[in-house]
């Protein structure tokens, strides 16, 4: 069994910063891609940032230059540093990981965190 646990959300004023963290635990053989998604009220879930096992990163255009994704492969963690936050960044943020378990190491499965609320006030 695998779990993703997020932390670091909260309320911040526009222009401020927050750092989200996500730790994967359980029967993990290896982790391929990891990333962060967000879902604002009344909107579809969207990809914010992603990072490969080798450290390659991609970002949504709306967060480029403001957000930075990083990971620690030894600790099975992924983080999202969010700077210059805007009210439109308000959403529930979800951690995602593509994980091979020790039970089925040849199969890559998607796992999700429970979500953490980020609210940016104007």
Buried (B, 14 or more C-beta within 10 A) or exposed (E): EBEBBBBBBEEBEEEBEBBBBBBBEEEBEBBEBBBBBBBBEEEEBEEBBBBBEEEEBBBBEEBEEBBBBBBEEEEBBBBBBBBEBBEEBBBBBBBBBBBBBEEEEEEBEEBBBEBBEBBBEE
